[in-house]
Amino acid sequence: MTIATAAPSGTHAAETGAALRFITCGSVDDGKSTLIGRLLVDSKTVLQDQLAGVQRGGETDLALLTDGLSAEREQGITIDVAYRYFSTAHRKFVIGDAPGHEQYTRNMVTAASSADAAVVLVDATKLAWAAEVGDGEVVKRELLPQTRRHTLLCHLLRVQSIVFAVNKLDAIDDAELAFERISAALANFAEAAGVRVAATVPISALKGWNVASRHPDWAGYEGPSLLELLEQLPVTEQDEAVPFAFPVQWVEKFSASADTSRGRRVFWGRVASGHIEPGQRVTVLPSNQTATVAQVLSHTRQPKTVHAGHSAGIVLDRELDVSRGDWLLEPGAFEPSREIIATIAWLDDEPLVAGRVYWALQGHRWVKAKVARIVDRVNITTLDSEPADQLEANAIGDVVLSLQQPLAVLPFTQSRALGSLILVDTASHRTSAAVLVRPAAAKA
């Protein structure tokens, strides 16, 4: 198995004014919730009464600003993804605080699937290369498995920018030496995995060093603070260059007296790729019937051309049998397939074995999918591909899926919307896997 990488693309906030969606991830107790709390406090987004509510033993526990579930506060861990919003003079942000525990990896995948950037935290005290010196030799510890796994998942999910934040360096005597060696280890790992790293920054989330503002002459680092970096990262471009594709979410029937549709049905959803305007021809999947677009409505019901990533209502020039779950596609642009090869992140506690049947969901369309075979799995430590007859919880591997009905798919490196599916257990209805379609040539 080779981990595919997509060429980076995106636009900066200075050009579009768009908010940056980013997540914090990494191993458990690396300081993710504390980092977000620090960003909220230093950007003056938190009110005084909110700060008063997270006092513990006379000190402010910044992690409690995002860990809102009672179970999270009782156990001192993050379980679900918590989203927070803040802004600076230069940009708006949407933050997702992803859990670090392996058993909640599915929550992290959910957050990463829509993120423009990921801040992967690394706890320097757990590596402590600079702190453990004996007889002239440094005791080297490997990067934690969850640090590797979260980085790989962000990369596979086409998160545009990945930033390593080396946290808790204030607790190490020789912070400069520790940061130098940890940075080298992260660089080696990223190179071996084919991961593009936007930056590696030393921080102290607890003290606020290099988080919102720079902390000069510390850890041998002279670059921008983490927040200054985030203000410059690009947002992910929509799949505008990909042929038009539209998953139907809701079918609305107007009365005959409505001027906008003259009694015809309106198909609502979000444009997955390309754009749609009156006069375009479309093909309906799975019926393969064709029609011409008579009218396109925006989410405010105003006639206009609608581009990828935005909601639209589409009226056709003739009545066709179109239901929720169907797709409207550019004619001839896709070759629906009943067999795909994909990289999957297995999220279920019950291992994946060949022969099992699941529900596959693409857009709003459900089809039965059988695991024809397991090709291989990734060794998280060595990054090598290994033969496998099953995939355990949180494993990453390649599989071949046989679909009961054809789907229009593209490699995930070309389109997030058309290249991604989820597998759902038919009995328990648990989300079992995140599926990323690979090129057809990968079957060879």
VENKADA-V183563 format. One record per backbone hydrogen bond with DSSP energy under -1.0 kcal/mol. NH is the residue of the N-H (numbers start at 1). CO is the residue of the C=O. E is the energy in kcal/mol with one decimal. If there is no record, write none. Layout:
nh:NH co:CO e:E
nh:NH co:CO e:E
This chain:
nh:11 co:235 e:-1.4
nh:15 co:12 e:-1.5
nh:16 co:12 e:-1.5
nh:17 co:13 e:-3.3
nh:20 co:92 e:-2.2
nh:22 co:94 e:-2.5
nh:23 co:117 e:-1.7
nh:24 co:96 e:-2.2
nh:25 co:119 e:-2.3
nh:30 co:27 e:-1.2
nh:35 co:31 e:-2.3
nh:36 co:32 e:-2.0
nh:37 co:33 e:-2.4
nh:38 co:34 e:-2.4
nh:39 co:35 e:-2.4
nh:40 co:36 e:-2.5
nh:41 co:37 e:-2.3
nh:42 co:38 e:-2.9
nh:43 co:39 e:-1.5
nh:44 co:41 e:-1.6
nh:45 co:40 e:-2.9
nh:51 co:47 e:-2.0
nh:52 co:48 e:-2.3
nh:53 co:49 e:-1.1
nh:54 co:51 e:-1.3
nh:56 co:59 e:-3.5
nh:59 co:56 e:-1.4
nh:61 co:54 e:-2.9
nh:64 co:61 e:-1.4
nh:65 co:62 e:-1.7
nh:66 co:63 e:-1.5
nh:67 co:63 e:-2.3
nh:68 co:66 e:-1.7
nh:73 co:69 e:-2.1
nh:74 co:70 e:-2.3
nh:75 co:71 e:-2.2
nh:76 co:72 e:-1.9
nh:82 co:97 e:-1.2
nh:84 co:95 e:-2.1
nh:86 co:93 e:-1.6
nh:88 co:91 e:-3.0
nh:93 co:86 e:-2.8
nh:94 co:20 e:-2.5
nh:95 co:84 e:-3.1
nh:96 co:22 e:-2.2
nh:97 co:82 e:-2.5
nh:98 co:24 e:-1.9
nh:104 co:101 e:-1.4
nh:105 co:102 e:-1.9
nh:108 co:104 e:-1.4
nh:109 co:105 e:-2.5
nh:110 co:106 e:-1.8
nh:111 co:107 e:-1.9
nh:112 co:108 e:-2.5
nh:113 co:109 e:-1.8
nh:115 co:112 e:-1.4
nh:116 co:21 e:-3.3
nh:117 co:21 e:-1.6
nh:118 co:161 e:-2.4
nh:119 co:23 e:-3.2
nh:120 co:163 e:-2.9
nh:121 co:25 e:-2.9
nh:122 co:165 e:-2.4
nh:124 co:167 e:-2.5
nh:126 co:123 e:-1.2
nh:128 co:124 e:-3.4
nh:132 co:128 e:-1.4
nh:134 co:137 e:-2.1
nh:137 co:134 e:-1.9
nh:139 co:132 e:-2.2
nh:148 co:144 e:-1.9
nh:149 co:145 e:-3.0
nh:150 co:146 e:-2.6
nh:151 co:147 e:-1.7
nh:152 co:148 e:-2.6
nh:153 co:149 e:-2.6
nh:154 co:150 e:-2.4
nh:155 co:151 e:-2.1
nh:156 co:152 e:-3.0
nh:157 co:153 e:-2.3
nh:158 co:155 e:-1.5
nh:159 co:154 e:-2.6
nh:161 co:116 e:-1.4
nh:163 co:118 e:-3.0
nh:164 co:199 e:-2.4
nh:165 co:120 e:-2.4
nh:166 co:201 e:-2.5
nh:167 co:122 e:-2.6
nh:169 co:203 e:-1.1
nh:171 co:168 e:-1.5
nh:172 co:169 e:-1.6
nh:175 co:173 e:-1.0
nh:178 co:174 e:-2.1
nh:179 co:175 e:-2.7
nh:180 co:176 e:-2.2
nh:181 co:177 e:-2.1
nh:182 co:178 e:-2.7
nh:183 co:179 e:-2.5
nh:184 co:180 e:-1.7
nh:185 co:181 e:-2.1
nh:186 co:182 e:-2.5
nh:187 co:183 e:-2.4
nh:188 co:184 e:-2.3
nh:189 co:185 e:-2.2
nh:190 co:186 e:-2.7
nh:191 co:187 e:-2.3
nh:192 co:188 e:-2.2
nh:193 co:189 e:-2.0
nh:195 co:190 e:-2.6
nh:198 co:162 e:-2.7
nh:201 co:164 e:-2.8
nh:203 co:166 e:-3.0
nh:204 co:209 e:-1.8
nh:208 co:204 e:-2.3
nh:211 co:208 e:-1.3
nh:221 co:218 e:-1.8
nh:226 co:210 e:-2.3
nh:227 co:211 e:-2.9
nh:229 co:225 e:-1.9
nh:230 co:226 e:-2.4
nh:231 co:227 e:-1.9
nh:232 co:229 e:-1.5
nh:235 co:11 e:-3.4
nh:240 co:238 e:-2.4
nh:245 co:273 e:-1.6
nh:246 co:328 e:-1.8
nh:248 co:326 e:-2.9
nh:249 co:268 e:-2.9
nh:250 co:268 e:-1.8
nh:252 co:266 e:-3.0
nh:254 co:264 e:-1.0
nh:258 co:255 e:-1.8
nh:262 co:258 e:-1.7
nh:264 co:261 e:-2.0
nh:266 co:252 e:-3.2
nh:267 co:314 e:-2.5
nh:268 co:250 e:-3.2
nh:269 co:312 e:-1.7
nh:271 co:310 e:-2.5
nh:272 co:245 e:-1.8
nh:273 co:245 e:-1.5
nh:274 co:239 e:-2.6
nh:276 co:306 e:-2.4
nh:279 co:293 e:-3.0
nh:280 co:277 e:-1.7
nh:282 co:291 e:-2.7
nh:283 co:329 e:-2.8
nh:284 co:289 e:-2.9
nh:285 co:327 e:-2.8
nh:288 co:284 e:-3.3
nh:291 co:282 e:-2.0
nh:293 co:280 e:-3.1
nh:294 co:315 e:-2.6
nh:295 co:315 e:-1.8
nh:297 co:313 e:-3.1
nh:298 co:302 e:-2.4
nh:301 co:298 e:-2.3
nh:304 co:296 e:-1.7
nh:306 co:276 e:-2.0
nh:308 co:274 e:-1.5
nh:309 co:271 e:-3.1
nh:310 co:307 e:-1.6
nh:312 co:269 e:-2.9
nh:313 co:297 e:-2.4
nh:314 co:267 e:-2.4
nh:315 co:295 e:-2.8
nh:317 co:292 e:-2.3
nh:322 co:320 e:-1.4
nh:325 co:248 e:-2.6
nh:326 co:323 e:-2.2
nh:327 co:285 e:-2.2
nh:328 co:246 e:-2.7
nh:329 co:283 e:-2.8
nh:330 co:244 e:-2.0
nh:333 co:330 e:-1.9
nh:337 co:407 e:-2.7
nh:340 co:401 e:-2.1
nh:342 co:399 e:-2.5
nh:343 co:436 e:-2.7
nh:344 co:397 e:-3.2
nh:345 co:434 e:-2.2
nh:346 co:395 e:-2.8
nh:347 co:432 e:-3.2
nh:348 co:432 e:-1.2
nh:352 co:391 e:-2.8
nh:355 co:371 e:-3.2
nh:356 co:353 e:-1.4
nh:358 co:369 e:-3.0
nh:359 co:424 e:-2.7
nh:360 co:367 e:-3.5
nh:361 co:422 e:-2.4
nh:362 co:365 e:-2.2
nh:365 co:362 e:-2.4
nh:367 co:360 e:-2.2
nh:369 co:358 e:-3.2
nh:370 co:402 e:-3.1
nh:371 co:356 e:-2.7
nh:372 co:370 e:-1.2
nh:372 co:400 e:-1.8
nh:373 co:400 e:-1.3
nh:375 co:398 e:-2.2
nh:376 co:398 e:-1.2
nh:377 co:386 e:-2.1
nh:378 co:396 e:-3.1
nh:379 co:384 e:-2.8
nh:383 co:379 e:-3.2
nh:386 co:377 e:-2.8
nh:391 co:352 e:-1.8
nh:394 co:346 e:-3.0
nh:395 co:392 e:-2.1
nh:397 co:344 e:-2.0
nh:398 co:376 e:-1.5
nh:399 co:342 e:-2.5
nh:400 co:373 e:-2.6
nh:401 co:340 e:-3.0
nh:402 co:370 e:-3.0
nh:403 co:338 e:-3.6
nh:404 co:368 e:-2.9
nh:407 co:337 e:-2.2
nh:410 co:418 e:-1.2
nh:412 co:437 e:-2.8
nh:414 co:411 e:-2.1
nh:415 co:411 e:-1.8
nh:419 co:415 e:-1.1
nh:421 co:435 e:-2.0
nh:422 co:361 e:-1.3
nh:423 co:433 e:-2.1
nh:424 co:359 e:-2.9
nh:425 co:430 e:-2.7
nh:429 co:425 e:-1.6
nh:432 co:423 e:-3.1
nh:433 co:423 e:-1.4
nh:434 co:345 e:-1.8
nh:435 co:421 e:-2.9
nh:436 co:343 e:-2.8
nh:437 co:419 e:-2.9
nh:438 co:341 e:-2.7
nh:442 co:439 e:-1.7
nh:443 co:440 e:-1.9
nh:444 co:441 e:-1.4
